[in-house]
Amino acid sequence: MRTAAGKRHMAKLAALPCACCGAASPSNVHHIREGQGMAQRADDFLAIPLCWYCHQGPQGIHGDRSAWRMRKLTELDALADTIRRLTA
């Protein structure tokens, strides 16, 4: 269930550059899958900003993930970087 605080956080994420490649915002917001079951969505505070290519593109997180492997990134790495950017 979305909360008002969650919606505000998602808006902040959409204004950040892509957590994978650094492309300028606006970004798509991706809920990380790490530790989630098949039909579960992570909380809004466990989300990262991604450009379309790194999110839904053929080499993105929902594609073959090669853009992520080339950068040696995981969703948790991107989440940690996102938290750093939000608190800096």
ZIJOPE-V115223 format. One record per pair of residues at least 24 apart in sequence whose C-alpha atoms are under 10 Angstrom apart, sorted by the first residue. I is the first residue (numbers start at 0). GAP is how many residues later the second one is. Records with the same first field share a line. If there is no record, write none. Layout:
BEGIN
I=GAP / GAP
END
This chain:
BEGIN
0=42 / 43
1=41 / 42
2=41
4=39 / 40
5=37 / 38 / 39 / 40
6=37 / 38
7=36
8=35 / 36 / 38 / 77
9=34 / 35 / 36 / 37 / 38 / 39
10=38
11=37 / 74
12=31 / 32 / 34 / 35 / 36 / 37 / 69 / 70 / 72 / 73
13=34 / 35 / 36 / 37
14=34
15=32 / 33 / 34 / 35 / 66 / 69 / 70
16=31 / 32 / 33 / 34 / 65 / 68
17=30 / 31 / 32 / 33 / 34 / 35 / 36 / 37 / 60 / 64
18=29 / 30 / 31 / 32 / 35 / 54 / 56 / 58 / 59 / 60 / 61 / 62 / 63 / 66
19=28 / 29 / 30 / 31 / 33 / 34 / 35 / 40 / 41 / 47 / 48 / 51 / 52 / 53 / 54 / 55 / 57 / 58 / 61
20=29 / 30 / 32 / 33 / 46 / 47 / 50
21=27 / 28 / 29 / 32
22=27 / 28 / 29 / 30 / 31
23=26 / 27
24=24 / 25 / 26
25=24 / 25 / 26
26=24 / 25 / 28
27=24 / 25 / 26 / 27 / 28
28=26
29=25 / 26 / 31 / 32 / 45
30=44 / 48
31=29 / 42 / 43 / 44 / 46 / 47
32=28 / 42 / 43
33=40 / 41 / 42
44=34 / 38
45=29 / 30 / 33 / 34 / 36 / 37
46=28 / 29 / 31 / 32 / 35 / 36
47=27 / 28 / 30 / 31 / 32 / 33 / 34 / 35
48=29 / 30 / 33
49=28
END
